Amino acid sequence: MSGLVESSADARSKTIGGNFRCRAWVNFDGSGTVAIRNSGNVSSITDYSIGKYIVNFTTAMPDADYALSGSAASNTSEGGVYQGHPWNKDANGCWIWSGWQGTHSDRQIISVSVFR
């Protein structure tokens, strides 16, 4: 990999991914009372309705031109995380949906990562 001064993982992340690091992430329980297990740059999760949540950032993104990825599962089945329409995300946070086979549903294990 050209441009590396040292071979440590820290040096690689600074050289290769310096502009493309994960800017926010969260792992939370979306069933019952929403509870964040762990997170980075996420201040809270708003439980909007069944299978619909708003991820609120601690420090805003520069704009809404970020990418997000996610996964969801329950104790009994797998599920998916779907990001809504483009107007449902801004620099302060994003809406996500969880569900299974086209139906919104709460999931016990939801993870979201935001890259910019």
N, C-alpha and C positions, 0 to 999 in steps of 0.2 A: 504494500500500500504506500504509494508515494506521499510525501509530505509529512510523514511521521518523524518526530524527533526522538521519541522513545517508544518502546513497545508495550508499555503498560496499558491496561484497559482504560484508565483515566485519560491518558494521552490520546488514545484512539477516539474516544468520545468527543474530546475537545476539537480534534482535527477533522474528523469525518462527520460527526453529527452535531457540531456546535450550533447550527441554525435549525436543526430538525429534531430537537429533543422533545420528549414528552413534557408538555406544559401543565397538564393536570391529569389526575387519575383518581379513581375511587372504587372501592369494593364495599358494597352495602347489602343489607337485608331489605328487600322491597316488600316483604309480607308483613301484615299487621302494622305495628308502629315502625316506620322506616328507621333503620339504625346503620350508621356508617361504621364499618369495621376498621377501615384504615383508608387514608387518602393523602394526596399531595395537591395543594392548591385548590381544594374543594372545601368551601365553608359550610355547605349544607345541601341536603336533598329535600326538595319540596314534593310531597306526595299529592299529585294533582287529582288522580282518580285511579281506578283499577288498571294496573299495568302502565300508568303514565306518570312520569317523574320529571322534575326540573333539576338539573345539576347546576348549582350556583358556584362560581369561581371565587376564591379568596382575592386573587389579583386578576383583574380583567386581562383578556387577550388584547393584542393591538387592534384587532378587528374580528369579523366573523368568518374570515377565510381560513379556518382551521379544519383539520380532518379529525373525525372521531371514530373509534372502534369500540365494540362492546360484546359482551356475552352474558347470557342469563341461564340459570338452571334452577330447578327445584329439587327437593329431596326425592321426588318420585319420577320426574321426567326432565328432559332437556327443554330449552326454549331459545329464544333469540332476542336480541336487542335491536330495535329499529330506530333510527334517527328520523325525526319527522321532516316536514317540509322545510326548505331552506329559510323561510322567514321565522322559523321557530328556534333559531339560534342567534345569539349576538355575542358581543365581546364579554358580557357578564355571565353567560351560561347557555345551556342548551336543554331542549326537551328531548327525552328519550321515551320509547315505548318498549315494553317487554310483552312477550306473548308466545303462543304456541298454535300452529296451524290456523293462522289468520285471526285468532281471538286474543284480545288484550287480557293479560292475567298477571297477577303479582308473582314474583319469584323470590326465593330465599337467597339466591346468590346472584348478584348483578355486579358486573365490572365494566367500567368505561375508562378509556384512555383518550386523551386529546393531544394531537400533535400539530405543531405550527413551525 
